[in-house]
């Protein structure tokens, strides 16, 4: 296998990370730390399989997955924004809740229908969700950095005083940011389940944390965040390849080691939103 042969698996590995990272950017740009991306992806994957099995429709599975993602994001938002709970602790709790619920209610193994795929010359056949990532990435960049709407969302995570002068509620913008993270991260989970056609316990396997690292690595910007996901996706695809006779155990830890190296190198260099994690009294 050559590096070129890794392109299809790199694209598939990058897609769920890209959705989760874009969701994380919306949440953290609004000032809410979102460690819960892992749980949002997992519950989205679970919802997709349950919805598809129950209705026989992959589209309904996608809607159920997104619905559960929104529900869990709302729990995170209410706890942190309304009741001022510690954001990191709440995010970890959401992850544990998602793991617990999906482990206990894991549907019986049954191959489910995947989402529609599009075939393009050269790059191959992929779920339509693959092509949504660059579209959402560019749209998010324009919305966040080229419109008054995006300026207000970023103000929620940068300068709460600016919102107050416009008589705007910081909480409303934060709720929107967190809900967007639930929608996008759960779509990433739906892609995972659709790609393999079933759900398994803990199938996200830390991808939510890798996506969060991509948010930081990309300096909370959509284009750079997705580019970081591409790097992590390539690293993840190596574990599927038999390259240079490297043991499987070594290949499996490459994405996580790369994540730690990247984060360690960014300590003191990346600039998060100024009001990220700060709660109003």
Secondary structure, DSSP 8 states (H G I E B T S, - for coil): --TGGGHHHHHHHHHHHHHHHHHHHHHHHTT---TTHHHHHHHHHHHHHHHHHHHS-HHHHHHHHHHHHHHHHHHHHIIIIIS---HHHHHHHHHHHHHHHHHHT-----------EEEETTTEEEEHHHHHHHHHHHHHHHHHHHSHHHHHHHHHHH-HHHHHHTT--HHHHHHHHHHHHHHHHHHHHHHHHHHHTS--TTTTTTHHHHHHHHHHHTTT-HHHHHHHHHHHHHHHHGGGS--TT--HHHHHHHHHHHHHHHHHHHTTTS---TTTT----
